[in-house]
Structure formats: C-alpha cells, structure tokens
C-alpha cells in the first residue's frame, strides 16, 4: 500500500508540479508540394539577407526566429511573435557563415523547443535586398492618396504628360474616348445568374461561370479608368462618374454571383481593381461612401483570405505551387495599400504580401525565377 501511495504521489508531482517537456518542432523533410526549408542547409545565399523559410506547423500561432554567427547562438539576433513561416530581415547581414533556427508558440502560449539548426553562407557579393518590416511599410506609404502605382508628388508630372505633345498624350486621348463612352453607356450591371465550375455536371452553373468573370472584369475596368481620368484631369464629370460607378459596384451582393467561394474567378475580377478606383477617387468620395466601400472590400478580401487558395496566409506560404494562390496575394496587397490605416486588417494583408514577395515568390525555377 505504501509503495502504491508513493507511486501515485510521484505521478501527481510529475503531472502537476514538474515543468512539462517542451513541444517538439516537427523537423520532417518537406513534401514535394511544400516550399520547405530555405536556404538549403549548407548553401550559399544569393540575397543578403537571405529569406529563412520552413514548413508551417499547424499548432503555431506565432514564431520566433534566431540567427547567429556562432553555432551556440551566443550572439543571436531574433525576431519574435512573427506570424508567418517565412522571415526576411530588414537589414543586411555581415558576410560569413550564419546559423539559424526557429520555434513556435501556440494559441495557449505553449512554447516549443528549437528546430534543427541550419547554416547558410552569405557572400560579400550577395545582392543586398533587405525587407521593410511593418513599421517601415507604414512609414513608406503616403499618408494621403493616391498610393497605388503613384504617389501624390507624382501627380504634377503625370498631369503634364497627359497634355504635352507626345506618345503619353496620344494614349491619354484614347483613354478619354473610352471613358466618355463608359459614361454614356452607364455602369455594367451585376450578373443575374449564379455561375460556378465546382460541379461540372451542373450545366447551368458552368454556363455562367466564365461570363460572370468577364462581367466583373468589365465593371472593375470601368471604375478604374474613370477614377484615373478624374485623378489626372480633375474634370467633374469624370469624378462624379467614378463615384457613381464605384458605389454601384459596391452595391453588388458579396454573397451573390461574384462571391469568392461560389466562383473564385468572378471574385478575383472584382477583388483589386476597384481598390485602385477608391484610391484614385478618394477625395471626391464622401466619408459615408468610403465607409461603405471599406466594409464591402473588407468582406471580399476576407473571403479570399479564408479560401483554400490562400489558406489563412501560412497555408500558401508553405504550399505555394498552385496557380490560383499565386494570383491572389498581390491583389490582396493592392487592397491592403489602398485601405492601410483605414481598415485594421489591411496592415496584415500588406505584410503577408511583402513577406510572400521576398521569401516565397516566384515559386517555379528557384533562383532563376518564373
């Protein structure tokens, strides 16, 4: 009996009082459809700093990454509470051999042990290409609009190019002609029928799948061009048309035929170019109209973000070998830039895309690119 009580007491102490062993990082090799561990252990980096990437652990809510010039990590630098399974530092590293490792924290604040240590050589002639962190991304964005493809200080030069003799002015005349026709014809209407290619045996849905994509493309192109014409010319007719067309597009039902889960092609078509129109026509929109647009595009980007094509961010960073996911991240980035500082989620959208660009893109042909 005494021995049994001792055993029970020891088991109780082990379970309740003694520190639990840390969670183990899964150091399994990457599968053929995963981006994997990069730089490859023992390799020489092409870029400085190199982008550290690893297989995403589904238990991870955040990561800590360490890199050190010594194998014992006595002089380690670290990035903590990092949301992605890729990391690129915001400053170049000293040429030489570097050791790196990572660990994760769960949503319950459980901290894993460290991963296997890997090494990379950073040569003196590596291309210097540090990645701006979130604070630097925020600082580099104009506080005012426009932000997409141009900054406020670019407008005088662009406006002059639209009127000075030359190829730019000739092209601008063609754009004006197209915009005038759009105003005369009115905005493209929302698709009437729900189209989808998910069930190939549903002939009626398949029939409307791609046409709905084309309708979304057309409507998005209209608001994009009209907003650009307003930005450059400041002619009221273009500004009022841009506002009317954009609000008509904001009135499309996010649960209707352009819903991302129903028809991702139609969803992609209206995901990003209207954000350009919002950015370029910002100062003619009322605050009520801006709020309306932000709410609808928060929903649209959230639908894309939650889709299997992105996989809540880390999914596509770990498994990027699919065409659809590689057509989403930059669209999310554009909306993130347009709505930065106005929608809280926009900062994460932009940071995801910047990390994607630096660390896991292009995804074919390795260093030679796509």
CORGIWO-V616054 format. One record per residue. N is the residue number from 1. RES is the residue in one small letter. D_FIRST is the distance of its C-alpha to the first C-alpha in Angstrom with 1 decimal. Layout:
BEGIN
N/RES/D_FIRST + N/RES/D_FIRST
END
This chain:
BEGIN
1/x/0.0 + 2/x/3.8 + 3/x/5.4 + 4/x/5.1 + 5/x/6.3 + 6/x/8.7 + 7/x/9.9 + 8/x/10.6 + 9/x/12.3 + 10/x/14.3 + 11/x/15.4 + 12/x/16.5 + 13/x/18.4 + 14/x/20.0 + 15/x/21.1 + 16/x/22.4 + 17/x/23.4 + 18/x/24.3 + 19/x/27.8 + 20/x/28.0 + 21/x/30.0 + 22/x/33.6 + 23/x/35.2 + 24/x/37.0 + 25/x/40.7 + 26/x/41.9 + 27/x/44.3 + 28/x/45.4 + 29/x/49.1 + 30/x/51.4 + 31/x/52.5 + 32/x/56.2 + 33/x/56.7 + 34/x/55.1 + 35/x/56.8 + 36/x/54.1 + 37/x/53.6 + 38/x/56.9 + 39/x/58.5 + 40/x/57.3 + 41/x/55.3 + 42/x/57.8 + 43/x/60.8 + 44/x/63.8 + 45/x/64.3 + 46/x/67.5 + 47/x/67.0 + 48/x/66.0 + 49/x/63.5 + 50/x/61.8 + 51/x/59.9 + 52/x/56.2 + 53/x/54.9 + 54/x/51.6 + 55/x/49.8 + 56/x/48.8 + 57/x/45.1 + 58/x/44.6 + 59/x/41.7 + 60/x/44.1 + 61/x/45.6 + 62/x/47.2 + 63/x/47.6 + 64/x/48.0 + 65/x/50.3 + 66/x/50.8 + 67/x/53.7 + 68/x/54.3 + 69/x/56.7 + 70/x/53.9 + 71/x/51.0 + 72/x/48.5 + 73/x/49.7 + 74/x/50.4 + 75/x/53.6 + 76/x/52.4 + 77/x/54.2 + 78/x/52.3 + 79/x/52.9 + 80/x/50.1 + 81/x/49.5 + 82/x/51.8 + 83/x/51.8 + 84/x/53.3 + 85/x/52.2 + 86/x/55.4 + 87/x/56.5 + 88/x/59.9 + 89/x/60.5 + 90/x/63.4 + 91/x/64.8 + 92/x/65.6 + 93/x/63.4 + 94/x/64.8 + 95/x/65.8 + 96/x/63.3 + 97/x/60.0 + 98/x/57.4 + 99/x/53.6 + 100/x/52.0 + 101/x/48.7 + 102/x/47.2 + 103/x/44.0 + 104/x/43.4 + 105/x/42.0 + 106/x/40.8 + 107/x/41.8 + 108/x/38.4 + 109/x/39.3 + 110/x/36.9 + 111/x/38.5 + 112/x/38.5 + 113/x/38.7 + 114/x/42.2 + 115/x/44.0 + 116/x/45.5 + 117/x/48.3 + 118/x/51.8 + 119/x/55.1 + 120/x/58.7 + 121/x/61.9 + 122/x/64.3 + 123/x/67.8 + 124/x/70.4 + 125/x/72.6 + 126/x/70.0 + 127/x/71.4 + 128/x/70.3 + 129/x/69.0 + 130/x/66.4 + 131/x/65.0 + 132/x/65.5 + 133/x/62.3 + 134/x/62.1 + 135/x/63.8 + 136/x/66.6 + 137/x/67.0 + 138/x/67.4 + 139/x/69.9 + 140/x/72.0 + 141/x/72.5 + 142/x/75.6 + 143/x/74.7 + 144/x/77.6 + 145/x/78.7 + 146/x/79.6 + 147/x/76.7 + 148/x/76.8 + 149/x/79.2 + 150/x/81.1 + 151/x/80.7 + 152/x/82.9 + 153/x/84.9 + 154/x/85.8 + 155/x/87.7 + 156/x/91.1 + 157/x/91.3 + 158/x/90.3 + 159/x/92.7 + 160/x/95.5 + 161/x/94.8 + 162/x/95.1 + 163/x/98.7 + 164/x/100.0 + 165/x/102.0 + 166/x/99.8 + 167/x/97.2 + 168/x/94.7 + 169/x/97.2 + 170/x/98.3 + 171/x/94.7 + 172/x/94.3 + 173/x/97.3 + 174/x/95.7 + 175/x/92.5 + 176/x/94.6 + 177/x/96.3 + 178/x/93.0 + 179/x/91.7 + 180/x/94.9 + 181/x/94.5 + 182/x/90.9 + 183/x/92.1 + 184/x/94.8 + 185/x/92.4 + 186/x/89.6 + 187/x/85.8 + 188/x/84.2 + 189/x/82.5 + 190/x/78.8 + 191/x/78.3 + 192/x/78.6 + 193/x/76.4 + 194/x/72.8 + 195/x/72.7 + 196/x/69.8 + 197/x/69.3 + 198/x/65.7 + 199/x/66.7 + 200/x/69.6 + 201/x/70.4 + 202/x/71.2 + 203/x/74.8 + 204/x/75.7 + 205/x/72.9 + 206/x/73.7 + 207/x/77.4 + 208/x/76.7 + 209/x/74.0 + 210/x/76.3 + 211/x/79.2 + 212/x/76.7 + 213/x/75.9 + 214/x/79.6 + 215/x/80.1 + 216/x/77.4 + 217/x/79.0 + 218/x/82.4 + 219/x/81.2 + 220/x/79.3 + 221/x/82.3 + 222/x/84.5 + 223/x/82.6 + 224/x/82.1 + 225/x/85.8 + 226/x/87.0 + 227/x/84.6 + 228/x/85.9 + 229/x/89.5 + 230/x/88.8 + 231/x/87.1 + 232/x/90.1 + 233/x/93.1 + 234/x/92.0 + 235/x/94.2 + 236/x/93.0 + 237/x/93.4 + 238/x/90.8 + 239/x/88.4 + 240/x/88.7 + 241/x/88.3 + 242/x/85.2 + 243/x/83.7 + 244/x/84.7 + 245/x/83.5 + 246/x/80.2 + 247/x/79.4 + 248/x/80.4 + 249/x/77.9 + 250/x/75.2 + 251/x/75.9 + 252/x/74.7 + 253/x/71.6 + 254/x/68.6 + 255/x/67.1 + 256/x/70.4 + 257/x/72.0 + 258/x/71.3 + 259/x/67.5 + 260/x/65.7 + 261/x/63.1 + 262/x/65.8 + 263/x/68.4 + 264/x/67.3 + 265/x/70.9 + 266/x/72.4 + 267/x/69.6 + 268/x/70.3 + 269/x/74.0 + 270/x/73.6 + 271/x/70.7 + 272/x/72.4 + 273/x/76.3 + 274/x/76.3 + 275/x/74.4 + 276/x/77.4 + 277/x/79.6 + 278/x/77.5 + 279/x/77.6 + 280/x/81.4 + 281/x/82.4 + 282/x/79.9 + 283/x/82.6 + 284/x/84.5 + 285/x/81.4 + 286/x/80.6 + 287/x/77.2 + 288/x/76.5 + 289/x/77.3 + 290/x/75.1 + 291/x/72.2 + 292/x/72.8 + 293/x/73.0 + 294/x/69.8 + 295/x/67.8 + 296/x/69.0 + 297/x/68.5 + 298/x/65.1 + 299/x/64.3 + 300/x/66.1 + 301/x/64.4 + 302/x/61.0 + 303/x/61.6 + 304/x/62.5 + 305/x/59.6 + 306/x/57.1 + 307/x/58.7 + 308/x/57.3 + 309/x/60.3 + 310/x/58.8 + 311/x/55.2 + 312/x/54.6 + 313/x/56.0 + 314/x/53.5 + 315/x/53.8 + 316/x/57.4 + 317/x/56.9 + 318/x/54.3 + 319/x/56.2 + 320/x/59.9 + 321/x/61.6 + 322/x/63.2 + 323/x/66.6 + 324/x/65.7 + 325/x/63.2 + 326/x/65.7 + 327/x/68.3 + 328/x/66.1 + 329/x/64.9 + 330/x/68.4 + 331/x/69.3 + 332/x/66.3 + 333/x/67.4 + 334/x/70.8 + 335/x/69.5 + 336/x/67.1 + 337/x/70.1 + 338/x/72.3 + 339/x/69.6 + 340/x/68.1 + 341/x/67.6 + 342/x/68.3 + 343/x/65.3 + 344/x/61.9 + 345/x/60.8 + 346/x/63.9 + 347/x/62.6 + 348/x/59.7 + 349/x/62.1 + 350/x/64.4 + 351/x/61.6 + 352/x/60.2 + 353/x/63.6 + 354/x/64.4 + 355/x/61.1 + 356/x/61.9 + 357/x/65.4 + 358/x/64.4 + 359/x/61.3 + 360/x/61.5 + 361/x/65.1 + 362/x/67.1 + 363/x/64.6 + 364/x/66.8 + 365/x/68.4 + 366/x/66.1 + 367/x/68.2 + 368/x/71.5 + 369/x/70.6 + 370/x/71.3
END
